[in-house]
Amino acid sequence: MNGRSPAPLGQGPSERHVAVLGHCLRIQTQEPDDVLARAVALLEASFRDMEEAYRLRWGSPPAALDTTTWVLLGALNLAHRVARLEQEAAQHTQDLEQTLSKLLDDVPDDPAADAPLFRGER
């Protein structure tokens, strides 16, 4: 789930045109303009990263590629990034849970009633 309510009946995805690195693409989407703009910016950044990796590996930028292939490679690159980020987030959550559990284990279950904290002393 993405946290948004589904579109009202009869209002499915609409056809939109977006420009990605100077190439016009026709897509079907329900996303608002700001979300679509962020998605295009991420895709363009992914393409630039791919071009840079290619240039570093082969010494020159890639020759003209089939746009469909380039878009698919960019989408796969982004999917890989998302999967890696989700894995890192899950590991971070697990680490936090372990730390919290250790901290809670160090707290006594029944603090002494005569401790200074409960008598108003410092």
C-alpha atoms as an extended CHARMM CRD file, in Angstrom:
* protein
*
       122  EXT
         1         1  MET       CA              0.0000000000        0.0000000000        0.0000000000  PROA      1               0.0000000000
         2         2  ASN       CA              1.2050000000        3.4860000000       -0.7270000000  PROA      2               0.0000000000
         3         3  GLY       CA             -0.9080000000        5.2360000000        1.9040000000  PROA      3               0.0000000000
         4         4  ARG       CA             -3.1920000000        6.8840000000       -0.6160000000  PROA      4               0.0000000000
         5         5  SER       CA             -6.8220000000        6.0760000000       -1.1360000000  PROA      5               0.0000000000
         6         6  PRO       CA             -7.7080000000        4.4310000000       -4.4390000000  PROA      6               0.0000000000
         7         7  ALA       CA             -8.9560000000        6.5700000000       -7.2810000000  PROA      7               0.0000000000
         8         8  PRO       CA            -12.7120000000        7.0730000000       -7.4370000000  PROA      8               0.0000000000
         9         9  LEU       CA            -14.5530000000        4.6930000000       -9.7480000000  PROA      9               0.0000000000
        10        10  GLY       CA            -14.2540000000        5.6760000000      -13.3580000000  PROA      10              0.0000000000
        11        11  GLN       CA            -11.0470000000        7.6570000000      -12.7890000000  PROA      11              0.0000000000
        12        12  GLY       CA             -8.2250000000        5.3530000000      -13.7740000000  PROA      12              0.0000000000
        13        13  PRO       CA             -4.7680000000        6.2690000000      -14.9720000000  PROA      13              0.0000000000
        14        14  SER       CA             -4.5710000000        9.0080000000      -17.5490000000  PROA      14              0.0000000000
        15        15  GLU       CA             -2.1810000000        9.2680000000      -20.4440000000  PROA      15              0.0000000000
        16        16  ARG       CA              0.6250000000       11.7330000000      -19.7870000000  PROA      16              0.0000000000
        17        17  HSD       CA              3.7050000000       12.8160000000      -21.6890000000  PROA      17              0.0000000000
        18        18  VAL       CA              7.0150000000       13.2820000000      -19.8880000000  PROA      18              0.0000000000
        19        19  ALA       CA             10.4410000000       14.2460000000      -21.1690000000  PROA      19              0.0000000000
        20        20  VAL       CA             13.3330000000       12.1430000000      -19.9070000000  PROA      20              0.0000000000
        21        21  LEU       CA             16.7500000000       13.4040000000      -21.0100000000  PROA      21              0.0000000000
        22        22  GLY       CA             15.1810000000       15.0190000000      -24.0460000000  PROA      22              0.0000000000
        23        23  HSD       CA             13.1420000000       11.9650000000      -25.0620000000  PROA      23              0.0000000000
        24        24  CYS       CA              9.3700000000       12.2730000000      -24.9150000000  PROA      24              0.0000000000
        25        25  LEU       CA              7.6780000000        9.2780000000      -23.3230000000  PROA      25              0.0000000000
        26        26  ARG       CA              3.9700000000        8.5090000000      -23.1660000000  PROA      26              0.0000000000
        27        27  ILE       CA              2.9050000000        6.9280000000      -19.8770000000  PROA      27              0.0000000000
        28        28  GLN       CA             -0.2560000000        5.9500000000      -18.0040000000  PROA      28              0.0000000000
        29        29  THR       CA             -0.3540000000        7.3170000000      -14.4520000000  PROA      29              0.0000000000
        30        30  GLN       CA             -2.5200000000        8.6620000000      -11.6650000000  PROA      30              0.0000000000
        31        31  GLU       CA              0.3750000000       10.3990000000       -9.9240000000  PROA      31              0.0000000000
        32        32  PRO       CA              0.2160000000       14.1500000000       -9.2930000000  PROA      32              0.0000000000
        33        33  ASP       CA              2.6380000000       16.4450000000      -11.1210000000  PROA      33              0.0000000000
        34        34  ASP       CA              5.0560000000       16.8290000000       -8.1850000000  PROA      34              0.0000000000
        35        35  VAL       CA              5.4130000000       13.0530000000       -7.7250000000  PROA      35              0.0000000000
        36        36  LEU       CA              5.8660000000       12.5620000000      -11.4640000000  PROA      36              0.0000000000
        37        37  ALA       CA              8.5120000000       15.3100000000      -11.5880000000  PROA      37              0.0000000000
        38        38  ARG       CA             10.4610000000       13.6650000000       -8.7330000000  PROA      38              0.0000000000
        39        39  ALA       CA             10.2350000000       10.2930000000      -10.4850000000  PROA      39              0.0000000000
        40        40  VAL       CA             11.5640000000       11.7780000000      -13.7340000000  PROA      40              0.0000000000
        41        41  ALA       CA             14.4050000000       13.4820000000      -11.8400000000  PROA      41              0.0000000000
        42        42  LEU       CA             15.3520000000       10.1570000000      -10.2000000000  PROA      42              0.0000000000
        43        43  LEU       CA             15.2400000000        8.3590000000      -13.5340000000  PROA      43              0.0000000000
        44        44  GLU       CA             17.4160000000       11.0260000000      -15.1800000000  PROA      44              0.0000000000
        45        45  ALA       CA             19.9080000000       10.8200000000      -12.2970000000  PROA      45              0.0000000000
        46        46  SER       CA             19.9820000000        7.0490000000      -12.7390000000  PROA      46              0.0000000000
        47        47  PHE       CA             20.7220000000        7.4540000000      -16.4550000000  PROA      47              0.0000000000
        48        48  ARG       CA             23.5420000000        9.8930000000      -15.6960000000  PROA      48              0.0000000000
        49        49  ASP       CA             24.9930000000        7.4530000000      -13.1530000000  PROA      49              0.0000000000
        50        50  MET       CA             24.8010000000        4.6570000000      -15.7250000000  PROA      50              0.0000000000
        51        51  GLU       CA             26.5240000000        6.8170000000      -18.3530000000  PROA      51              0.0000000000
        52        52  GLU       CA             29.2740000000        7.7290000000      -15.8950000000  PROA      52              0.0000000000
        53        53  ALA       CA             29.8160000000        4.0820000000      -14.9440000000  PROA      53              0.0000000000
        54        54  TYR       CA             29.9840000000        3.2040000000      -18.6490000000  PROA      54              0.0000000000
        55        55  ARG       CA             32.4470000000        6.0310000000      -19.2950000000  PROA      55              0.0000000000
        56        56  LEU       CA             34.6660000000        4.9190000000      -16.3990000000  PROA      56              0.0000000000
        57        57  ARG       CA             34.5930000000        1.3000000000      -17.5720000000  PROA      57              0.0000000000
        58        58  TRP       CA             35.0220000000        1.8430000000      -21.3140000000  PROA      58              0.0000000000
        59        59  GLY       CA             36.6780000000        5.2810000000      -21.4700000000  PROA      59              0.0000000000
        60        60  SER       CA             33.9140000000        7.0250000000      -23.3960000000  PROA      60              0.0000000000
        61        61  PRO       CA             30.2070000000        7.6660000000      -23.0320000000  PROA      61              0.0000000000
        62        62  PRO       CA             27.9310000000        5.0500000000      -24.5810000000  PROA      62              0.0000000000
        63        63  ALA       CA             27.0610000000        5.3800000000      -28.2350000000  PROA      63              0.0000000000
        64        64  ALA       CA             23.4490000000        6.0940000000      -29.0320000000  PROA      64              0.0000000000
        65        65  LEU       CA             21.3910000000        3.3350000000      -27.4790000000  PROA      65              0.0000000000
        66        66  ASP       CA             17.8980000000        2.2340000000      -28.2320000000  PROA      66              0.0000000000
        67        67  THR       CA             15.7010000000        4.4370000000      -26.0260000000  PROA      67              0.0000000000
        68        68  THR       CA             13.5570000000        1.5080000000      -24.9030000000  PROA      68              0.0000000000
        69        69  THR       CA             16.6310000000       -0.4470000000      -23.8220000000  PROA      69              0.0000000000
        70        70  TRP       CA             18.0510000000        2.5770000000      -22.0070000000  PROA      70              0.0000000000
        71        71  VAL       CA             14.7510000000        3.1820000000      -20.1880000000  PROA      71              0.0000000000
        72        72  LEU       CA             14.5640000000       -0.4820000000      -19.1580000000  PROA      72              0.0000000000
        73        73  LEU       CA             18.1480000000       -0.4050000000      -17.9160000000  PROA      73              0.0000000000
        74        74  GLY       CA             17.3840000000        2.7410000000      -15.9340000000  PROA      74              0.0000000000
        75        75  ALA       CA             14.2850000000        1.1720000000      -14.4110000000  PROA      75              0.0000000000
        76        76  LEU       CA             16.2490000000       -1.9600000000      -13.4570000000  PROA      76              0.0000000000
        77        77  ASN       CA             18.9660000000        0.2120000000      -11.9470000000  PROA      77              0.0000000000
        78        78  LEU       CA             16.3760000000        2.0650000000       -9.8510000000  PROA      78              0.0000000000
        79        79  ALA       CA             14.7000000000       -1.1860000000       -8.8000000000  PROA      79              0.0000000000
        80        80  HSD       CA             18.0690000000       -2.4870000000       -7.6260000000  PROA      80              0.0000000000
        81        81  ARG       CA             18.6570000000        0.7140000000       -5.6380000000  PROA      81              0.0000000000
        82        82  VAL       CA             15.2200000000        0.4700000000       -4.0210000000  PROA      82              0.0000000000
        83        83  ALA       CA             15.7760000000       -3.1770000000       -3.0820000000  PROA      83              0.0000000000
        84        84  ARG       CA             19.1630000000       -2.3390000000       -1.5760000000  PROA      84              0.0000000000
        85        85  LEU       CA             17.7330000000        0.6130000000        0.3830000000  PROA      85              0.0000000000
        86        86  GLU       CA             14.8730000000       -1.5330000000        1.6840000000  PROA      86              0.0000000000
        87        87  GLN       CA             17.3610000000       -4.1830000000        2.7860000000  PROA      87              0.0000000000
        88        88  GLU       CA             19.5010000000       -1.5590000000        4.5480000000  PROA      88              0.0000000000
        89        89  ALA       CA             16.4140000000       -0.0720000000        6.2260000000  PROA      89              0.0000000000
        90        90  ALA       CA             15.3050000000       -3.5050000000        7.4380000000  PROA      90              0.0000000000
        91        91  GLN       CA             18.7820000000       -4.1740000000        8.8450000000  PROA      91              0.0000000000
        92        92  HSD       CA             18.8000000000       -0.7620000000       10.5490000000  PROA      92              0.0000000000
        93        93  THR       CA             15.3830000000       -1.4680000000       12.0810000000  PROA      93              0.0000000000
        94        94  GLN       CA             16.5810000000       -4.8560000000       13.3090000000  PROA      94              0.0000000000
        95        95  ASP       CA             19.6990000000       -3.2640000000       14.8310000000  PROA      95              0.0000000000
        96        96  LEU       CA             17.5700000000       -0.6430000000       16.6030000000  PROA      96              0.0000000000
        97        97  GLU       CA             15.2330000000       -3.3220000000       17.9530000000  PROA      97              0.0000000000
        98        98  GLN       CA             18.1920000000       -5.2970000000       19.3190000000  PROA      98              0.0000000000
        99        99  THR       CA             19.6630000000       -2.1840000000       20.9470000000  PROA      99              0.0000000000
       100       100  LEU       CA             16.3300000000       -1.3000000000       22.5190000000  PROA      100             0.0000000000
       101       101  SER       CA             15.9010000000       -4.8530000000       23.7630000000  PROA      101             0.0000000000
       102       102  LYS       CA             19.3670000000       -4.7840000000       25.3640000000  PROA      102             0.0000000000
       103       103  LEU       CA             18.6120000000       -1.4350000000       27.0090000000  PROA      103             0.0000000000
       104       104  LEU       CA             15.3080000000       -2.7260000000       28.3530000000  PROA      104             0.0000000000
       105       105  ASP       CA             17.0370000000       -5.8500000000       29.6950000000  PROA      105             0.0000000000
       106       106  ASP       CA             19.3220000000       -3.5810000000       31.7450000000  PROA      106             0.0000000000
       107       107  VAL       CA             16.3710000000       -1.8620000000       33.4490000000  PROA      107             0.0000000000
       108       108  PRO       CA             15.2390000000       -3.6550000000       36.6220000000  PROA      108             0.0000000000
       109       109  ASP       CA             11.6640000000       -4.9270000000       36.5650000000  PROA      109             0.0000000000
       110       110  ASP       CA             10.8660000000       -3.6520000000       40.0870000000  PROA      110             0.0000000000
       111       111  PRO       CA             12.8790000000       -0.5810000000       41.0130000000  PROA      111             0.0000000000
       112       112  ALA       CA             13.3480000000       -0.2080000000       44.7540000000  PROA      112             0.0000000000
       113       113  ALA       CA             10.6930000000        2.0600000000       46.2470000000  PROA      113             0.0000000000
       114       114  ASP       CA             13.2390000000        3.6760000000       48.5300000000  PROA      114             0.0000000000
       115       115  ALA       CA             15.4300000000        4.8210000000       45.6550000000  PROA      115             0.0000000000
       116       116  PRO       CA             16.2030000000        8.5760000000       45.6620000000  PROA      116             0.0000000000
       117       117  LEU       CA             14.1640000000        9.0470000000       42.4920000000  PROA      117             0.0000000000
       118       118  PHE       CA             10.9570000000        8.1520000000       44.3170000000  PROA      118             0.0000000000
       119       119  ARG       CA             11.6870000000       10.1170000000       47.4990000000  PROA      119             0.0000000000
       120       120  GLY       CA             12.2700000000       13.3900000000       45.6760000000  PROA      120             0.0000000000
       121       121  GLU       CA             15.9850000000       13.3500000000       46.5070000000  PROA      121             0.0000000000
       122       122  ARG       CA             18.8380000000       13.9150000000       44.1460000000  PROA      122             0.0000000000
